[in-house]
Amino acid sequence: MTADLSAKNSSKSKMGLPTMMAICIGLVIVQGAMISALQGIGIGGMGFIAAMVTALILAQFNAMSFAELSLMFPEEGTLATYTQKAIGHFPAIVSVFAGYVVVAVLALPVEMFLVDAMLGELFPGMLPEKVVPLLILFVFAITNLIGTDVFARIQNLLAFILVSALIIIGAVAITGASEPHPELSGTTVDWSFGGVMDGSFIGLVGLALWTMVGVEFICPLIKEVKSPTKNIPRAMHLSLLMIFLIFSAFVYGASLYLNTEELVGAPLPFLDYASAVFGKSGLVIATIMALAATCSTMNTILAAVPRMLQGMAQQGQAFPQLKAKNRFDAPWVGILMITGLTTIPYFALGIDSLITLVIAATTSWLLAYIVAHINVIVLRKRMPNHARPYRTPFYPLPQILGIGAMLYVALNNSPSPEMTEMVYTITGGILLVLCIIGAIWVKFFMKRGLFEPDSQ
């Protein structure tokens, strides 16, 4: 299998490990993750660092399952491909649409709203509302239509800018090189180990996990990368470690300049953070950081999600038009579809209602991780002799712990108790609609049993 993978990937220019890590990091570090990290350190202090360590371990478990599955079945369909082999086409369709397509269509507009707000602060009254983020979306749609070579060059640049900005702001804040550390009034971040020793940090694991989900977006690009057997697992594992280190320095630096009220209460705490560290130039730095995060996320989603849909179409799980590729080997129908769908909530909804929808949709993202862990366990039983270039260490412990942890986070997913009922209602509604559509598609179009896996 290893030789076959190498042969398949030698015919044209492929993405190396740095680009693969740029994809992983650029998808995970979004504005929402920055806000979650700063709010988390404000709420829990040292307890949130412990929660981040726990989230890092759980995210590594997720990466292990996706690494094993993606190298067993190196195809564009990613989770849908693995799931149809393990537990059937119905859960394959529901998990991908719930965990990735819906999340992408709702999460991208939030990032676009935040960029629009930042640009409005930087250039008050000078830019037409909602136009610039829309232009950015169209630009990345075009670059992804041109193919993975252009995508890779842009992604490397964006990830470099984003990571550099985060490292710089964290390092400058910790050292006080730009603005001296102020005497903070109000409640400061608690750096005692009380929350760690009494176990209360467990309540913050859900918030911490949102800073480390998404590295598996490299898997649909498996045919576009060099040495996937070696680099797919390495890219995910190293990216998660780097993300943890970057965010740890980022939030510690923030605790030296902002009190807990500012960290938890501000709508854009990273803007206040940058301004406190760099003075008036902080707004420019925060805007660059926000732009890089949003652009990187757009670029990766428009590369990965259409390839998921393309792989599903090849298996009969989605409209056959999604199989289409242009002369640059890009799944152009899927790219245009995701771009078009993103504009609907962007114009139809406001940011407040969208954030609730995103929390609900990302809860179903956790379903995708649970399904991936289940796939590994089932396939170890169903296909014990299938080639596995990567095998999960300490199997099945990572899968069992991963399933339990994802269920815990799903039950503790909203930032306030009053939002919980709304989130569960929306999540249930999304899953219900997808289950109905998926069941009809599998039964009447594919003419298969709902939980009938592919034959070996």
Buried (B, 14 or more C-beta within 10 A) or exposed (E): EEEEBBEEBEEEEBBBBBBBBBBBBBBBBBBBBBBBBBBBBBBBBBBBBBBBBBBBBBBBBBBBBBBBBBBBBBBBBBBBBBBBBBBBBBBBBBBBBBBBBBBBBBBBBBBBBBBBBBBBEBEEEEEEEBEBBBEBBEBBBEBBBBBBBBBBEBBBBBBBBBBEBBBBBBEBBBEBEBBEBEEBEEEBBBEEBEBBEEEBBBBBBBBBBBBBBBBBBBBBBBBBBBBBBBBBBBBBBBBBEBBBEBBBBBBBBBBBBBBBEBBBEBEBBBBBBBBBBBEEEBBEBBBBBBBBBBBBBBBBBBBBBBBBBBBBBBBBBBBEEBBEEEEBEBBBBBBBBBBEBBBEBBEEBEBEEBBBBBBBBBBBBBBBBBBBBBBBBBBBEBBEEEEBBBEBEEBBEBBEBBBEBBEBBBEBBBBEEEBBEBBBEBBEEBBEEBBEEBBEBBBEEBEBEBEBBBEE
